[in-house]
Amino acid sequence: MAFNRTNKLRIGMVSPYGWDLPGGVQAHIQDLALYCMEQGHEVSVLAPAVDETELPSWVVSTGRPIAIPYNGAVARVAFGPVANRRVRKWINEGDFDLLHLHEPAIPSLSLLACWAAEGPTVGTFHVSAPKQKAIYAVGPILEPAIEKLHARIAVSQMARATLTEHLETDAVVIPNGINYQSFAFGPSTDEFGTRVIGFIGRFDEPRKGLSILLESCALLLKGGVDFQLVIAGPGDPEPFIESISPELAERIHFLGRVSEARKHQLLRSFTVYVAPNTGGESFGIILAEAMAAGTPVVATNLPAFVDVLDGGSCGLTFEVGNSEELSSKIRILLQDKKEQTNLRSKGQARALDFDWSVVGESILDIYKLVSASGEKVRLGTEMRFTRIGKSS
C-alpha cells in the first residue's frame, strides 16, 4: 500500500551508544522517537544499557555496552555474537515497516542490524572523522552494508564529507533537532550573577577545549573583567582547579552532570555561551540550544560550528586554540549590550531552523520515500556476521 500522511508506521530505531549515559546521538534518537510517536507512529528503540538502567517502555536493551576509543572520545557500544542474536530477535519480532540505524558505519548494534535486516532501511551518520585510519581500514567490509541502506542522512556537511571520503557514497543533509519552545521559554536563575560565562559538556575530554577557555578566563581576570564561569557536565574538576590561580578558581562553579530541566535553565541564564572545542565535531547541537535559549554564542571556527551559526553571522567565532582571541570575543559580549541584543535576536531566529517541527518533517519525508512500496523489514541470512567476523 502506498504511503500517505494518514498511514501509521511501525519504526525500529537503533542507537549505537549506551542509553544509560546521555550523549548527543542518544538525545537525537530519543527526541526523534518522541516526535514520531506524537505524529501517531509506533517506535521501538534498540540500545545497549546496563541492566539496572530504568528505560522507557519503547526502549529495548541488548545488555551492557563496552567502552572503545573512537573519534577522540570513548564510545560505549555493543558488538559481537551475543549482541547479534539480540539484534536479530528484535528485528524478527518487531514487524517493522522500516529501520532507522544511527551510525551504521561503526562496530555497533546499528552495523549488526544493517547486516541482519532486509527491507526498508535509513541510516543517519553523525560523526565527522576526516582521515580516520580505522574507517579506511574497514571500508571494504562496511561498503556492502552501507549500500543496503535505502536512504542516507548526514547531520551536517562535515558528516556528509566524511561519508563521501571514506565510503564513497552520499547522503542528504538533515541537521539534528531541538525542542525550540523548551529552551526559549521557562525560568532562568540569577544565582551566579549577571555576567556569566557558560560551558556545558564532558569537560575532561581534551577536544572539548576547557583548558583553552580557562586560559581565556585568566586573561579576562588579568584585564579586570568581572565574570563568573559556570561549567556543567561529567568529569573530574580537580586537575583543572590545580592548574589555575586561586583568584580564578573562586569564580568557577563546577556543577557536575545536570538534568535536562537544569540545563535549559542554565542556558537561559548565561550571558554568553562558549564552545572552545578543538575538533571531532560534526554538528554542535549545544549551539542551537543556546541560541534558542536567547544566549549569545562564541565558538571555535570549526566548519560544523560555523554552519550552525549560519556562516558565523549568528555568533562570534575564533581560531581553534587561540585563547587570546577567545578572551577578546568574550569581553565584547560581556560588555556590549547592543551586541548581546543583536546576537540574541539573530540566534533565536536561526535556532528555529533546527526545531523538530522542521527537522522531524524532513525525516518523515525520507520515511515516506523508503516505505512507499509497502515492503516490511525482515531477517536476512545470518552468514554475514559470521563471515565478516572471521575476516576481521
PyMOL commands that set and color helices and strands:
alter all, ss='L'
color gray80, all
select helices_A, chain A and resi 24-38+81-94+109-116+133-147+157-167+180-184+206-208+210-222+238-242+246-249+260-269+285-292+303-308+323-335+337-354+356-370+383-391
alter helices_A, ss='H'
color red, helices_A
select strands_A, chain A and resi 10-14+42-47+59-61+66-70+73-77+98-102+117-118+121-125+151-154+172-173+196-200+228-232+252-256+272-275+297-300+316-318+378-379
alter strands_A, ss='S'
color yellow, strands_A
deselect
rebuild
show_as cartoon
